[in-house]
Amino acid sequence: MSLVPAPRPTRPNEQWCRDFMSDRLDDGRRIRILTVEDVFSDTSTSTARHSRVTGSRRPTPQARSGLVFRGRSVHRRACWTNMAACVESGARSARARKFLLSATSRKWLVTKFALGRKNYWLSVADASCAPFFLAWEMWVRHSPLGDVALAGAAGYMVWGVSEYAFHRWLYHQGHGILGYGHRIHHEDPGMLIAMPWFMTAPTIFGLWCLCAIVLRLPLSSAGLAGWLAGSVWYSLVHYSHHHWDTRQWWLRKLRAHHQIHHEFPEFNFGVTMRLWDNAFGTRYRGRAYLPRVERGRQP
């Protein structure tokens, strides 16, 4: 499906869109909020709160009574904007849709090859070749098991540094294709975006051939396997932050750490570990710390 801009409204109360937000109460109950937004003025006119609001059924009479703008019933008069038809990636709010249409028109490579569920999981599958590199290191190079384990652990820690560096200094740059793609993710966190799968496999095996076959660096295959294991773990953890309701306390802490980053992009660049945010001084310490960053004195 190609991206087709939706017809722009010419006055308020002409075109609407809806979006769901979900949260969990202190007692563990889930709550969903249906937000109605006027596309022309880009303002939210009404919300409907319920524990079982879904996109497939009509709201309750109590909710329908609130979905009225200037005396007109939304269900009778509004033209619902189908986000799936307007934007293939699934962005659901009017603000995200407008940003996507403008950004992807300039950076069409992101839309064509990097967005979507299929590309995301194919990229994860490409990076799942770590067992092959471990087998090569142990059975072809005959490296001791202890050395292989240490090299794999070192490769995993190097991934942690790479994750932080890519996120902070490449994804949050003011220009370039990486910056555009990451800003799309910040506009709609539920969107799946990754390096194109047909580029991931040649990059991985090209790096492995250079280090293990051409240069014959000792334990390079084991180190690369640890690095790729970190990459796969990053993809799963990042997906869980935006799509799963996890109950493990350590994953919930990581998710809270990452949600702060979406609110304050200058902080909390780590996704799978908080170590490097502490080391580089970018861990969020509260609102009292914000003026120092805004004045350019971030430690």
C-alpha positions as CSV (number, residue, x, y, z in Angstrom):
1,M,0.0,0.0,0.0
2,S,1.4,3.4,-1.0
3,L,1.1,6.5,1.2
4,V,-1.8,8.6,0.1
5,P,-2.4,12.0,1.8
6,A,-5.8,12.3,3.3
7,P,-8.0,15.2,2.1
8,R,-7.3,18.2,4.3
9,P,-10.4,19.7,6.1
10,T,-11.2,23.4,5.4
11,R,-13.0,24.1,8.7
12,P,-13.5,22.8,12.2
13,N,-15.9,19.9,12.8
14,E,-15.4,18.5,9.3
15,Q,-12.9,15.7,9.8
16,W,-12.1,13.8,13.0
17,C,-9.6,11.1,14.1
18,R,-9.6,8.9,17.2
19,D,-6.8,7.4,19.2
20,F,-6.5,5.0,22.2
21,M,-4.2,5.4,25.1
22,S,-3.9,2.8,27.9
23,D,-2.6,2.7,31.4
24,R,-2.8,0.7,34.6
25,L,-4.2,1.8,37.9
26,D,-2.6,1.3,41.3
27,D,-4.8,-1.7,41.9
28,G,-3.6,-3.4,38.6
29,R,-6.7,-2.7,36.6
30,R,-6.2,-1.6,33.0
31,I,-7.9,1.6,31.7
32,R,-8.2,2.8,28.1
33,I,-9.0,6.3,27.0
34,L,-10.6,7.1,23.7
35,T,-9.5,10.5,22.5
36,V,-11.4,12.4,19.8
37,E,-9.4,15.0,17.9
38,D,-10.5,17.6,15.4
39,V,-8.0,17.4,12.4
40,F,-8.4,21.0,11.3
41,S,-7.7,22.6,14.7
42,D,-5.5,19.7,16.0
43,T,-7.2,19.8,19.3
44,S,-8.8,17.1,21.4
45,T,-12.5,17.8,21.9
46,S,-13.6,14.9,24.1
47,T,-12.4,11.8,25.8
48,A,-14.1,8.6,26.9
49,R,-12.7,6.6,29.7
50,H,-13.5,2.9,30.3
51,S,-11.8,-0.3,31.3
52,R,-12.9,-2.1,28.1
53,V,-13.0,0.5,25.3
54,T,-12.0,-1.2,22.1
55,G,-11.8,-0.1,18.5
56,S,-14.2,-2.7,17.2
57,R,-17.3,-1.9,19.2
58,R,-19.2,1.3,19.6
59,P,-18.8,3.3,22.8
60,T,-21.3,3.1,25.6
61,P,-24.2,5.7,25.7
62,Q,-22.3,7.5,28.4
63,A,-19.3,7.8,26.1
64,R,-21.4,8.8,23.1
65,S,-23.0,11.6,25.0
66,G,-19.6,13.1,25.5
67,L,-18.5,12.8,21.9
68,V,-20.2,16.0,20.8
69,F,-18.6,19.1,19.3
70,R,-20.7,22.3,18.7
71,G,-23.9,20.3,19.1
72,R,-23.2,17.7,16.5
73,S,-22.9,14.1,17.2
74,V,-19.5,12.7,16.2
75,H,-21.0,9.3,15.2
76,R,-23.6,10.9,12.9
77,R,-21.6,13.8,11.4
78,A,-18.0,13.1,11.7
79,C,-15.8,11.7,9.0
80,W,-13.6,9.2,10.8
81,T,-10.0,9.2,9.4
82,N,-8.9,5.7,8.8
83,M,-5.2,5.8,9.9
84,A,-4.5,2.4,8.4
85,A,-5.6,3.6,5.0
86,C,-3.8,6.9,5.2
87,V,-0.5,5.7,6.6
88,E,0.6,2.1,6.1
89,S,2.8,2.2,9.2
90,G,-0.2,2.5,11.5
91,A,0.3,6.0,13.0
92,R,-2.9,6.8,14.8
93,S,-2.9,10.4,15.8
94,A,-3.4,13.4,13.5
95,R,-0.1,14.9,14.6
96,A,1.9,11.8,13.9
97,R,0.1,11.4,10.5
98,K,1.0,14.9,9.4
99,F,4.6,14.5,10.6
100,L,4.9,11.2,8.7
101,L,3.6,12.5,5.5
102,S,6.0,15.4,5.5
103,A,9.1,13.5,6.7
104,T,8.6,10.4,4.5
105,S,8.1,12.5,1.4
106,R,11.6,13.7,1.8
107,K,13.1,10.5,3.1
108,W,11.2,7.9,1.2
109,L,13.8,5.2,1.9
110,V,12.7,5.1,5.5
111,T,9.1,4.5,4.6
112,K,9.7,2.0,1.8
113,F,12.3,-0.2,3.5
114,A,12.7,0.6,7.3
115,L,9.1,0.8,8.5
116,G,6.8,-2.1,9.2
117,R,6.5,-5.3,11.2
118,K,8.0,-7.6,8.6
119,N,11.2,-5.6,8.2
120,Y,11.6,-5.4,12.0
121,W,11.4,-9.1,12.7
122,L,13.4,-10.0,9.6
123,S,16.2,-7.8,10.9
124,V,16.0,-9.6,14.2
125,A,16.2,-12.9,12.4
126,D,19.3,-11.7,10.5
127,A,21.0,-10.8,13.8
128,S,20.1,-14.2,15.3
129,C,23.1,-15.9,13.7
130,A,25.1,-15.6,16.9
131,P,25.0,-19.4,17.5
132,F,26.8,-19.9,14.1
133,F,29.6,-17.7,15.1
134,L,30.0,-19.4,18.5
135,A,30.1,-22.8,16.7
136,W,32.7,-21.5,14.3
137,E,34.8,-20.3,17.2
138,M,34.7,-23.5,19.2
139,W,34.6,-26.2,16.5
140,V,36.6,-24.6,13.7
141,R,39.0,-22.4,15.5
142,H,39.1,-24.8,18.6
143,S,39.1,-21.9,21.1
144,P,38.8,-22.8,24.8
145,L,35.3,-22.5,26.1
146,G,36.3,-20.1,28.9
147,D,37.9,-17.7,26.4
148,V,34.8,-17.9,24.2
149,A,32.6,-17.1,27.1
150,L,34.7,-14.1,28.1
151,A,34.9,-12.8,24.5
152,G,31.1,-13.2,24.2
153,A,30.5,-11.2,27.4
154,A,32.9,-8.5,26.3
155,G,31.0,-8.3,22.9
156,Y,27.7,-7.9,24.8
157,M,29.2,-5.0,26.8
158,V,30.5,-3.4,23.7
159,W,26.9,-3.6,22.3
160,G,25.8,-1.7,25.3
161,V,28.2,1.1,24.4
162,S,27.2,0.9,20.8
163,E,23.5,1.1,21.7
164,Y,24.1,4.2,23.8
165,A,26.3,5.9,21.2
166,F,24.0,5.2,18.2
167,H,21.0,6.4,20.2
168,R,22.5,9.6,21.5
169,W,24.8,10.8,18.7
170,L,23.2,9.3,15.5
171,Y,19.5,8.8,16.1
172,H,19.1,12.2,17.8
173,Q,21.0,14.2,15.3
174,G,19.2,17.2,13.8
175,H,19.4,16.0,10.2
176,G,20.0,12.8,8.2
177,I,18.0,9.7,7.5
178,L,18.7,8.2,10.9
179,G,17.4,11.3,12.6
180,Y,14.3,11.3,10.5
181,G,13.5,7.7,11.2
182,H,14.0,8.1,14.9
183,R,11.8,11.1,15.1
184,I,9.0,9.1,13.5
185,H,9.4,6.6,16.3
186,H,9.1,9.4,18.9
187,E,6.0,10.7,17.2
188,D,4.4,7.2,17.3
189,P,6.3,4.9,19.8
190,G,4.2,1.9,18.7
191,M,5.7,2.0,15.2
192,L,8.2,-0.6,14.3
193,I,11.3,0.7,12.5
194,A,14.6,-1.0,12.0
195,M,17.6,-1.2,9.6
196,P,16.4,-2.8,6.3
197,W,16.7,-6.5,6.6
198,F,18.5,-6.9,3.3
199,M,21.3,-4.6,4.6
200,T,21.6,-6.3,8.0
201,A,22.8,-9.7,6.8
202,P,25.5,-8.5,4.4
203,T,26.8,-6.1,7.0
204,I,27.0,-8.8,9.7
205,F,28.7,-11.4,7.5
206,G,30.9,-8.9,5.9
207,L,32.2,-7.8,9.3
208,W,32.7,-11.4,10.3
209,C,34.6,-12.3,7.1
210,L,36.9,-9.3,7.6
211,C,37.7,-10.1,11.3
212,A,37.6,-13.9,11.3
213,I,38.6,-15.0,7.8
214,V,40.8,-12.2,6.4
215,L,42.5,-10.7,9.5
216,R,42.0,-13.9,11.6
217,L,41.6,-12.0,14.8
218,P,41.5,-14.3,17.8
219,L,38.1,-14.8,19.4
220,S,36.6,-12.3,16.9
221,S,33.7,-14.7,16.1
222,A,32.8,-15.1,19.8
223,G,32.9,-11.3,20.4
224,L,30.7,-10.7,17.4
225,A,28.3,-13.3,18.7
226,G,28.0,-11.5,22.0
227,W,27.5,-8.2,20.2
228,L,24.7,-9.7,18.0
229,A,23.1,-11.3,21.1
230,G,22.9,-7.8,22.6
231,S,21.3,-6.6,19.3
232,V,18.6,-9.2,19.4
233,W,18.0,-8.6,23.1
234,Y,17.7,-4.8,22.4
235,S,15.0,-5.5,19.7
236,L,13.0,-7.7,22.1
237,V,13.3,-5.3,25.1
238,H,12.4,-2.3,23.0
239,Y,9.4,-4.1,21.5
240,S,8.3,-5.0,25.0
241,H,8.5,-1.4,26.2
242,H,5.8,-0.3,23.7
243,H,3.8,-3.4,23.0
244,W,3.8,-5.8,26.0
245,D,2.4,-5.4,29.5
246,T,5.3,-7.1,31.3
247,R,5.1,-8.0,35.0
248,Q,8.8,-8.6,35.6
249,W,10.1,-5.8,37.9
250,W,13.4,-5.4,36.1
251,L,11.7,-5.0,32.7
252,R,9.2,-2.5,34.2
253,K,12.1,-0.5,35.5
254,L,13.7,-0.5,32.1
255,R,10.4,0.5,30.5
256,A,10.0,3.4,33.0
257,H,13.6,4.5,32.2
258,H,12.7,4.5,28.5
259,Q,9.4,6.2,28.9
260,I,11.2,9.1,30.5
261,H,13.4,9.3,27.4
262,H,10.3,9.8,25.3
263,E,9.2,12.7,27.5
264,F,12.7,14.2,27.9
265,P,14.8,13.1,24.8
266,E,18.0,14.6,26.4
267,F,18.1,11.8,29.0
268,N,18.0,8.0,29.4
269,F,19.5,6.9,26.0
270,G,20.0,3.3,27.2
271,V,17.3,0.8,26.4
272,T,18.6,-2.6,27.7
273,M,20.9,-1.2,30.4
274,R,21.2,2.0,32.5
275,L,24.9,1.7,33.1
276,W,26.0,4.0,30.3
277,D,23.5,6.7,31.2
278,N,25.1,6.8,34.7
279,A,28.6,6.7,33.2
280,F,28.0,9.6,30.8
281,G,25.8,11.7,33.1
282,T,22.6,11.5,31.0
283,R,20.4,9.7,33.5
284,Y,17.2,11.7,34.4
285,R,17.4,13.0,38.0
286,G,14.2,14.9,38.2
287,R,12.8,18.2,37.0
288,A,15.3,20.2,39.1
289,Y,18.0,19.0,36.7
290,L,16.2,20.3,33.5
291,P,17.3,23.9,33.6
292,R,21.0,22.9,33.6
293,V,20.5,21.0,30.4
294,E,18.5,23.7,28.7
295,R,21.3,26.2,29.4
296,G,23.8,23.8,27.8
297,R,25.6,22.8,30.9
298,Q,24.7,19.1,30.9
299,P,27.6,17.2,32.6
